[in-house]
Amino acid sequence: MLSMKEKLYDLLSRILEIHKDEINDEISPINTPTWDSFNAIMMIAELEKASGVRFDMADLMAVKNVGDIKKILDKYKIKYEC
Amino acid sequence: MNALKEKIISQSDTMASCILLSKEIDKISKKIDKKVAVLSNFTVKGLSECLRVKSFINDIFLQVYEGEYGQWKQEILGNRLYEFKPDIIFLLVDAHGLDNNIIYGDDGTNHDEIEKSKKEAKNELSQLIDYIKRKTNAKIVVSNSVKIWPPIAGIFDSKLKNGYYGIVDDYNNNLLKAYKNDGQVFIFNFNEWLGYIGKKNFWCGKYYFVADMRLSPEAIPLLAEELTSYLIPLAGKKKKCIVLDLDNTLWGGVIGEDGLSGIKLSPTGDGQQFYYFQKLLLSLNKKGVLLAINSKNNEADVKEVFLKHPHMVLKENNIVSSKINWNNKAENIQAIVQELNIGLDSLLFVDDDLSNRELIKQTLPEVSVLDLPTDSTKYVQTLLDYKGFNTFEFTEEDKKRNEMYLQEKQRNEYKNSFIDIDTFLRGLDLRVSIKEVDDFLAPRIAQLTQKTNQFNLTTNRYQEDDIENFIKSGNILWALDVSDKFGDYGTTGFCLVKDVPDGWEVDSILLSCRVLGKKVEEQFFGFILNELKKLKPKKVRAYYKPTLKNNQVKDFYKTFDFCKVKSSETEDIWERDLSDYRFNKHDFIKIDKC
């Protein structure tokens, strides 16, 4: 089984087309041109599928970078590191 | 290619993975089988990639044109759509997007406004569809409108003069009625489909407010899969025959162990799921899908079930080929396609046993395999969800198909009882009727030129209007009808001869594989040569253009004493002078000239 962190990094890498090693908490739409509105939607859909959680709109609005995504996973008590 | 197909089958469930997989398809092939345009009044971004990926599973390569966001009307009225030359246009239009009055319905004060909105929504859409029809012959698939639950007026909606459901139902019914008899326009019941996958989860949820996506992105791969129902018949990838296992597929249990009274098959209680699965198979059979059996069993046990079990829905006369033995199932499938003279790629294999399914997937990758779930109560829905039997038309041929194949089976049994072929043919009471092609026959002739591969000397493919043009410009077009004591084969042969200055030129001659092996091809062409001689006893030039499938006819003209005057990789040219031609008529074939 992949850990949530691996799943998250895997989907970010696939959708944003960046290498897993380059992903850090500071990755955001500002420094990553592939993080456009359409890819953001796909990230949500993939993350919901991987985690089994349905995020609400406020969660989505609060995301400004990868670090924020981890905070939301924390909020739903999803451990992203096993 | 098969590796990518496997990968797609297991991974194409999200939009993000479809987008990546679509890029992988680009890497392995630049092929385009069909061009698809998608126009919508709600966001379906990503549908293009999903369509390409889901079609690839069915061996169809697509190029997709996605209309600009929010501009479906401009797209229809502009030129870009038509410059793309689509083969099919998906018009996904939801009435809520056409007018807001529709969703809020009657509040007691706005009756006139609603009447006006209803009319406008209907007129606008039909005008746009008619405009597309004037610009292209592409198939047009129009979605109906979604009805959401619950209506704003609640339980009183059914009492309102213009209740919400009343309005949307009217809109949907009008759409259905307007195009009922139009072969170009098909109505996609988007509302029912969305209900099936789940409106509560997939329609106007969070994504609508975040990104203006009425249809949730999770539903887009599912929509693409559903729309392959139109792409499969469009690309000619329809399946013709279901190859069925028996134990735990057509009935519960194992006949060899449980016995006639022990197997589960009943219209009530235990065994119901198998009874209704057979009902579904029977209904497909009536629509022209052939059924064959491939089972490891003792033939006598199975015969007993077919003859004596009170609840067997399928009867022996629904089955065109039976392989009941202890051979491996791949060998049996080979035997079935040979017997029925159809391609491996026109089969669907249905078996509850995973190892048998794997065997077929590995050894005969052209065969489609239905992944039956372990739970037999899900068989019916699994087969219903399979898209490969969809069709744009239901022809006389489809209605008669089962009967025709059964007749062929009887013929073969009859044939096996003879030692020499002429005695067999003599006993068949063969009758051929040769007639000139008229406009009435043109659709069937065009279909024959499209479908015939084996006995086809030049494989020239023609459309209906090509045939009509040949008739108009004074060429000689003959059609062949064949029947025997077991039944009628219908129009199964065609020959097109052109009048050229130094004699005649045979443009096409073909026979459907159903009538091969009866020497009617010799009679058909012999008769034609004789007629040509009467008209003008000069030289006949004929061609053989080799393809992967027509090797059996490469020396056809030799039989008629033609000389090969030129031979190259792409064609052989044969010639013969008609002045000394004599027609050898077989005494066992009767020729009616109409």
Boltz contact constraints between the chains, C-beta under 6 A:
constraints:
  - contact:
      token1: [A, 15]
      token2: [B, 16]
      max_distance: 6.0
  - contact:
      token1: [A, 38]
      token2: [B, 45]
      max_distance: 6.0
  - contact:
      token1: [A, 41]
      token2: [B, 211]
      max_distance: 6.0
  - contact:
      token1: [A, 41]
      token2: [B, 217]
      max_distance: 6.0
  - contact:
      token1: [A, 42]
      token2: [B, 15]
      max_distance: 6.0
  - contact:
      token1: [A, 42]
      token2: [B, 16]
      max_distance: 6.0
  - contact:
      token1: [A, 45]
      token2: [B, 217]
      max_distance: 6.0
  - contact:
      token1: [A, 45]
      token2: [B, 218]
      max_distance: 6.0
  - contact:
      token1: [A, 46]
      token2: [B, 14]
      max_distance: 6.0
  - contact:
      token1: [A, 46]
      token2: [B, 16]
      max_distance: 6.0
  - contact:
      token1: [A, 57]
      token2: [B, 206]
      max_distance: 6.0
  - contact:
      token1: [A, 60]
      token2: [B, 210]
      max_distance: 6.0
